[in-house]
Amino acid sequence: MLKTEERGTDLSLHLYRVFAKSFKSVNEHAVTGSKIQGFNPTAFAVLEVLYYKGPQPIQQIGAKLLLQSGNVTYVIDKLEAAGYLQRQPCPRDRRVIFAELTPKGNELMNKLYPEFSERIDYALSGLNQEEKQLMITLLKKMGREAEKLAPLARK
């Protein structure tokens, strides 16, 4: 018979696997959509963050997407060269550079975002509105707690 602590650990491991597999399945809808539109998933994710949240410090975009800063810089360079976004220095702190959509980028996202939204809605259609709200609440709680414990995990 397993000790209570071992059963808790087993349950945590099972939850982690289910969470990872579920994320992978849902994320495939987003990735497929971005590829159909001619973007790699990272480039579309950068555009989506800027479209949804507005201008962002470049350093924070990587953190929002869980990317290394070099990867973000490369993607931003490509999107800027294509005319979809521009860099703007922060007026209060010269060390901070914001990325923001250009009118061309906004026009593109106005066209693409409804389809992206529909793909995600379809991917999550197995849950009703109440279940989605519960998942949001529980995932936020899980993330906040894991974030608090992160310094302990690095030891």
N, C-alpha and C positions, 0 to 999 in steps of 0.2 A: 504494500500500500504506500502511495506517495504521501510525503509530508505536505501539510497545507501550503507551505512556502513553495515547494516544488510544483504543486498543482497551479499556484498563482503564476509562477514563471512559465509553465507550459501554456497557460491560457494567454499570457502576454505574448508569447512567441506565436501562438496561433492567430491572435488578433493582428500582429504585425504582418504575418503572411497574407491574411485575408485583405488587410488594408492595402498592402503593396500590390496584390493581384488586382484588386478592384480599381486602384488608381491606374494601373497599366491599361486595363480594359477601357476605362473611360477616356484616358489620355489618347488612346489610339484614334478616337473620333476627332479630337482636336488636331492631332498630327496629320491625319489623312486630309482633313480640310485644308490645312496650311499648305500641304504639298500640292493639292489640286489647284490652289490659287497661285502656285509658282514660288512659294517661299519655303525656306527650311523652317522647321518648328521654332528654332531660337529667334529667327528674324521676326516671325509672326508674333511670337510671345512678347518681344520688345515693342512692336507696334501696338499690340493689344494693351500692354501696361500703360503706354503713353495715351492711347485713345480713352481708356477707362479712367485713369487717374490724373491725366493731364501732365504737364511738364514735370520731369523727375530729375534729381541729381543722378548723373551717370553712375556714380558709385553705388547708389541705392538700387538701381535697376538690376544689377547683378545679384544682389542679395534677395530681391523679390523673386527672381527666376532661378535662384540657387546655381548661379554660374560664376566662374572665375572672371575677374575683372578684365583680363586680357581677351577673353572670348567676347565679352560685352563690347569692348572697344572695337574689336574687329567687325562685329555685326553692325554696330552703330556707324562705323566708317562706311560700310557697304550701303546701308540704308540712306546715309547722308549723300553719298555719291549718286544714288538713284533719285534723290530729291524728295524722299519721304519724311525726313526729319532734319532738324538743324540743331546745332549746339548754341547755347546762349550762356554767357558768363553770368554768375550770380552778382547782382549789384552790391550785395553786402559782404561777400566773401570771395576774393579772387581765386581761392583754391577750388571752389565749387563750380562745376560746369553742368548746366541743365541740358537735357535732351528734350525736344518738343517736336510734335508733328508739324509739318509744313501744311499749307493748304492742299497740296497734292496728296500728302499722307492722310490728311483728314478725309479728303474725298474718297480715297481708296478704302479707308476703314469704314466710312459710311456705307460703302457698297458691300464690303466683305463681312462686316461684323454681324449683320442680321443672320447670314448663313452660318457663321461660326456659332452664334447663340443657339440657333436651331439644332445644330449638331450636338452641342452639349446638352440641351434640353432632351433631345432624343436619347442620348447616352444615359441620362439619369431618369428616364421615364419609368423605370421600375419602382420608383419611390413616389408616393403622393406628396402633396405640399407639406403636410404635417411631418412626415418622415424626413423630408429634406431639411426642414427647420430644425428638427431634433438632431440630425447628422451635423448640421452647421454648429449647433451649440456644443455637441460632444467633441467634435474635431477641434474646435477652438479651445475647449478645456484641455484636451489632450496635448495640443501644441503648446499652450501656455505652461502647463506643468513640465513638459519635456524641456522647454526653454529655461525654466528656473533651475532644472537639474543639470543642464548642460555643463556648467563649470565643474561639477562633481564628476561627470563622465570623462573629462579630460585628464583626470589624475591618474 
